[in-house]
Every structure is written in C-alpha cells, then in structure tokens.
Amino acid sequence: MKVSMDSRTLSALLSPQKNEKERVTEIQKRIEEIDKEIEAIRKNSSINPKQKVRMISQLYMEKIKLMEELRRKKDSSDQKERKMEHPHAKPIRERQIADDPNKPIAIDFQA
C-alpha cells in the first residue's frame, strides 16, 4: 500500500537541514526533467506550432520559478552557515567604532 506524502509530512519527519537538502535536490531534478520535456516537445513534429510555443513557454516559466526558489534556498543556507561560524560577530563598521570608545574616529578629508 502506497501512502502519499506531502511537503508538510516530510518536513515533520526530517531534520531541517536534511529537508532543505532534499528540497534542493528535488528542484534540481525537476529542472532537468523540464529541460528533457522541452527537447522532446521541440523534436515532436506532430504538435501544432502554436501549441508547441505555448507548452514550451509554460515549461520555461516553471523552470525560472524553480531556479529562483533554488537561488533563495542557497542564499539562505549560505547565510545560516556564516552565522554558525561567527554567531556573535558584529558588522565590520560597528567593530571598528566599538573597539575603543575613547579614541576619536579618524576622518580622511583628502578622499
């Protein structure tokens, strides 16, 4: 007996990092499938040209949305990794000012 699993049940069962990795691999697989579908549609001569253009454009739109989601996932995972490396690090500008509060800030008027 097969049980259908949606994203909610998967996210509940898996750890967050593993779930993100699986989602990224799913997105990459779907992008590859879309590329194959586009090639198959282009090679199929029995489809009406207008329908062919419509089908290809829909697939491209889906591919673009998936690529944007993939980019967002990668950006968010990079930010999480940076925070894990230095969780209490301040931005550079704040660090320079906060190092010695009694020291005046040097201002370069020539620049």
VOGU-3710 file (C-alpha; in Angstrom, 3 decimals, decimal comma):
1> mkvsmdsrtl> 0,000/0,000/0,000  1,394/3,381/-1,023  0,951/6,387/1,203  1,168/9,808/-0,401  3,491/12,185/1,413  3,194/15,903/1,013  5,760/18,531/1,987  4,284/19,003/5,469  4,666/15,371/6,478  8,159/15,270/5,006
11> sallspqkne> 9,212/18,382/6,904  7,768/16,936/10,103  9,686/13,693/9,686  13,050/15,050/8,557  15,510/17,348/10,256  15,528/20,906/8,846  18,936/20,621/7,151  18,097/17,285/5,579  14,720/18,593/4,438  16,372/21,606/2,759
21> kervteiqkr> 18,914/19,399/1,020  16,192/17,092/-0,243  14,135/20,031/-1,468  17,161/21,389/-3,342  17,768/18,014/-4,996  14,065/17,759/-5,908  14,202/21,194/-7,521  17,347/20,295/-9,466  15,777/17,043/-10,688  12,619/18,879/-11,791
31> ieeidkeiea> 14,713/21,443/-13,702  16,475/18,598/-15,520  13,101/16,979/-16,302  11,810/20,267/-17,711  14,846/20,518/-19,997  14,164/16,994/-21,275  10,470/17,792/-21,804  11,339/20,932/-23,769  13,687/18,967/-26,025  11,021/16,295/-26,573
41> irknssinpk> 8,424/18,931/-27,486  10,826/20,611/-29,913  11,558/17,308/-31,656  7,890/16,290/-31,897  6,631/17,463/-35,281  3,027/16,309/-34,796  2,216/19,115/-32,344  0,635/22,306/-33,660  3,328/25,076/-33,711  1,207/27,455/-31,616
51> qkvrmisqly> 0,611/24,752/-29,018  4,296/23,905/-29,091  5,251/27,508/-28,314  2,665/27,705/-25,539  3,819/24,448/-23,954  7,496/25,415/-24,133  6,827/28,855/-22,660  4,889/27,326/-19,748  7,744/24,941/-19,061  10,260/27,783/-19,193
61> mekiklmeel> 8,187/29,820/-16,732  8,080/26,869/-14,339  11,828/26,394/-14,757  12,519/30,058/-13,969  10,379/29,914/-10,810  12,188/26,786/-9,663  15,577/28,362/-10,347  14,603/31,440/-8,303  13,480/29,227/-5,431  16,728/27,269/-5,669
71> rrkkdssdqk> 18,721/30,505/-5,579  16,807/31,655/-2,486  17,408/28,313/-0,748  21,134/28,505/-1,467  21,353/32,128/-0,300  19,528/31,361/2,949  21,704/28,306/3,603  24,865/30,390/2,992  23,667/32,987/5,495  22,929/30,274/8,059
81> erkmehphak> 26,432/28,835/7,603  28,017/32,258/8,075  26,016/32,819/11,255  27,043/29,402/12,559  30,733/30,229/12,039  30,576/33,524/13,959  27,274/33,806/15,822  28,241/36,881/17,874  30,227/38,720/15,206  29,278/42,333/14,594
91> pirerqiadd> 29,444/44,005/11,204  32,904/45,428/10,404  31,900/49,078/10,752  30,438/48,529/14,231  33,548/46,636/15,328  35,901/49,441/14,321  33,938/52,039/16,285  33,306/49,829/19,319  36,941/48,697/19,767  37,941/51,803/21,745
101> pnkpiaidfq> 35,111/54,227/22,560  37,521/56,907/23,904  39,587/57,026/20,725  38,357/59,629/18,203  37,402/58,355/14,764  39,989/59,281/12,141  38,464/61,223/9,262  40,328/61,434/5,967  39,498/64,784/4,341  41,631/64,145/1,247
111> a> 39,475/61,314/-0,028
//
